[in-house]
Amino acid sequence: MIEEEKLSTSKIIESQKKLMFPCMPRYRQPIVIVEGKGAIVKDLDGKEYVDLFAGYAAVNIGHCHPKVVEAITYWAQKLHHTSYDYHNIPSALLAEKLVKILPMSGEKKVFYCTSGAEAVEGSVKLMRKYMLKKVNKTGFEVLTLRYSFHGRTHLTTTLTGQSKYKKGMAAVVSIPGVKILPAPYCYRCPFKKEYPECDILCAKYIEDVIKYETSTDIGAFIAEPILGEGGIIAPPKEYFTEAVKIVRDYGGIFIADEVQTGFARTGKIFGIENYNVEPDIVAMAKGLTSGLPLGAIGAKTEIADAFEPGDHSSTWGPNVVSCAAASAVIDVILEERVHEKVEKIGRELINELQELQRKHKIIGEVRGRGLMIGIELVKDRNTKTPAVDEAVKVREYMREMGYLIGVGGAYGSTLRIEPPLMITKEQLEKALEALDTVISKIE
Ligand SMILES: Cc1ncc(COP(=O)(O)O)c(C=O)c1O
């Protein structure tokens, strides 16, 4: 076993392999991170990295932001937890702040839980209670997108539109009443059309699915405004207005899964603000605290009030320290207009990456918004065969050069650039140079 005074990277990795469930990512990176500040993390051997993936796009305002440190240090010494049986100050203050920024008009309410999956799961449960109250029916169907990712619980894995998360688990990932729709993935259009001549068929087709493949009792359409794990797939600008209109025509509501796109990641406070449509329910987590476990659901009051006392809860939900962190994160975003900076820096970075695409044939597409950017690698631009091994190599070589990036996407060949949002222009320029060098080497 590892003794603290004799800690070493190899000993920790060895111990983890022996003691942890082997369900972690296939390519778990062989470094032990011991410190983080802003966009920089340091490993046990003292090597520094520029973090371009922010712990699965979660540490939005940077590692150990001083205002978050101050807030959590204050409460860590005073009180950690109360449960929902009592009230506490940070969770009360956070609710005031959250309802002000939620991307829908009118009266709103919030609920706290501990993760993104729990927020999504709770959102669907709330929808069912709302439908029961509104039209006295429970058996409503939920529409979700191919290539989506909504979490790892039974229901959220069912909602997820990627079989790689479901293999060998058919019985628990096929909860009835979930229908998966073709994705608005223009680079690999399910209808083999070109945007904009396609006239957003992928959205219009939803009506056909409802009419011919469901009971037509539609409860909700749940979607990520930009599909993160699926490969940073940003739907065309008219997609959500059209899709949500159809869903509402059939009596359904719209749940925005903002777990990854929320809290300034895409250049707006919430990702759906890029699309000129209001959700009815919003699921949140990740960037909400920038580093502590907390999830939340926001809903229009009319919907939230479908829950009755005792219908739903979560032990750690209103956790004092996590809520204090979230409050500090919202203050920082609003005071420093982080989303506006991200919109600008993201646009510039995407332009520069598209320059790189002109130079390197292996780059099939560069896409995204703000600092949620995907670079899809292909072996051949005509066949679009995913360059999976090459993507994994890019990540390895980048790490050796001191940059941490993500690799994923439905086809496993999308480089994910989702750094802490406080990353500097200079850090990004250097990362871009490193990427250019690494891709040249691989090509
Ligand atoms: C869009 C989206 N929804 C839900 C989840 C699940 O969140 P968690 O891992 O906190 O349960 C994720 C995680 O990556 C996500 O990206």
The ligand as a Gaussian input file, in Angstrom:
#p B3LYP/6-31G(d) Opt

LIG

0 1
 C      -24.682000      17.426000     -20.693000
 C      -24.399000      16.562000     -19.499000
 N      -25.417000      16.139000     -18.752000
 C      -25.228000      15.379000     -17.671000
 C      -23.962000      14.998000     -17.284000
 C      -23.762000      14.157000     -16.062000
 O      -23.206000      14.925000     -15.050000
 P      -22.557000      14.236000     -13.752000
 O      -21.332000      13.553000     -14.206000
 O      -22.306000      15.384000     -12.817000
 O      -23.594000      13.297000     -13.228000
 C      -22.857000      15.429000     -18.041000
 C      -21.483000      15.022000     -17.674000
 O      -20.558000      15.059000     -18.430000
 C      -23.090000      16.227000     -19.184000
 O      -22.066000      16.652000     -19.947000

